[in-house]
Amino acid sequence: QVQLVESGGGLAQVGGSLRLSCVASGLVFDAYAMGWFRQAPGRAREAVAALSWSGKYTYYVDSVKGRFTISRDNSQNTLYLEMNNLKSEDTAVYYCGADRPLDHSDYLNPLSYEYWGQGTQVTVSS
């Protein structure tokens, strides 16, 4: 049974930082593409960042480039998202997703991912 468990969310101020983690079990972690996605109230789930099984290839949406960094530690079955210079529009529930190796064009498409965590709330206030 595949499980993805996110943690690290919370309340941050505008300009602040948070680090999210996602621990995976029930799958061969280093064989899976991983991604971070977010969903704000009343909006569809959207991509934030993703990376290949080795971490060699990373993908970011324009709104987080230069502020967020995605990484993974395959020895710990863990995915990370370092979020800096947070903005109020970053407020959302953040989810990690996993799927078998994807085509480059599919990494930032939520529909490409088979497995999901339960999410962790990130709230950015001024």
C-alpha positions in Angstrom: 0.0 0.0 0.0 1.5 3.3 -1.1 1.5 6.1 1.5 2.7 9.6 1.1 2.8 11.7 4.3 3.4 15.4 4.1 4.5 17.6 7.0 6.1 21.0 7.7 3.2 23.2 6.9 2.0 26.0 9.1 1.7 29.7 9.5 4.4 32.0 8.0 4.6 35.7 7.4 5.0 37.3 4.1 8.7 37.1 3.2 9.2 34.1 5.5 10.2 30.5 4.8 8.9 27.0 5.3 10.2 23.6 4.5 7.8 20.8 3.5 8.6 17.1 3.7 6.9 14.1 2.1 7.8 10.7 3.4 6.9 7.8 1.0 6.3 4.1 1.8 5.0 1.1 -0.1 6.8 2.0 -3.3 10.3 1.9 -4.7 10.9 5.5 -4.1 13.9 6.0 -6.4 11.9 4.7 -9.3 9.2 7.4 -9.1 8.8 10.9 -10.3 7.6 13.2 -7.5 5.9 16.5 -7.4 4.5 19.2 -5.2 1.0 20.6 -5.9 -1.3 23.0 -4.1 -4.9 23.8 -3.9 -6.4 27.0 -2.6 -10.1 27.2 -1.5 -12.4 27.3 -4.6 -9.6 26.6 -7.0 -8.3 23.6 -8.8 -5.2 21.7 -7.8 -2.2 23.2 -9.5 1.4 22.3 -9.9 4.2 23.9 -7.9 7.3 21.8 -8.7 8.4 18.4 -9.7 11.5 16.3 -10.2 12.6 13.1 -11.8 13.5 9.9 -10.0 17.2 10.8 -9.8 16.6 14.5 -9.1 18.5 15.3 -12.3 15.5 17.1 -13.9 13.5 19.7 -12.0 10.4 21.6 -13.1 8.8 24.7 -11.6 5.8 26.9 -12.4 6.8 30.5 -13.1 5.2 31.9 -10.0 7.6 30.0 -7.7 10.8 30.1 -9.7 13.7 31.6 -7.7 11.7 31.2 -4.4 11.0 27.5 -4.1 13.4 24.5 -4.4 12.4 20.9 -4.8 14.7 18.1 -3.8 14.7 14.5 -2.7 16.7 12.1 -0.6 16.2 8.7 -2.0 18.1 7.1 0.9 15.3 8.4 3.2 12.4 8.0 0.8 11.7 11.7 1.3 10.7 14.6 -0.9 11.3 18.2 0.1 10.1 21.7 -0.8 12.0 24.6 0.5 9.9 27.7 0.2 11.4 31.2 0.7 10.2 34.7 0.3 6.6 33.5 0.8 3.7 35.5 -0.6 0.1 35.6 0.5 -0.9 33.9 -2.7 1.2 30.9 -1.7 -1.5 30.1 0.9 -3.0 26.7 0.1 -3.0 23.0 1.0 0.2 21.5 -0.4 0.2 17.9 -1.6 2.9 15.6 -2.8 2.3 13.3 -5.7 4.1 10.2 -7.1 4.1 8.4 -10.3 6.3 6.2 -12.5 8.7 8.0 -14.8 6.9 10.6 -16.8 7.5 12.4 -20.1 8.9 15.9 -19.6 5.6 17.5 -20.6 3.7 15.6 -17.9 5.7 16.5 -14.8 3.6 19.6 -13.9 0.3 18.0 -14.8 -1.6 16.8 -11.7 -3.5 14.3 -13.8 -0.3 12.5 -14.5 0.1 11.4 -10.8 -1.3 8.2 -9.4 -0.5 8.6 -5.7 -1.2 11.5 -3.4 -0.7 12.4 0.2 -3.3 13.9 2.5 -1.9 17.4 2.3 -0.5 20.0 4.7 -1.8 23.5 5.1 0.4 26.5 4.4 -0.9 29.9 5.4 1.0 33.1 4.7 -0.1 36.2 6.4 0.9 39.8 6.4 
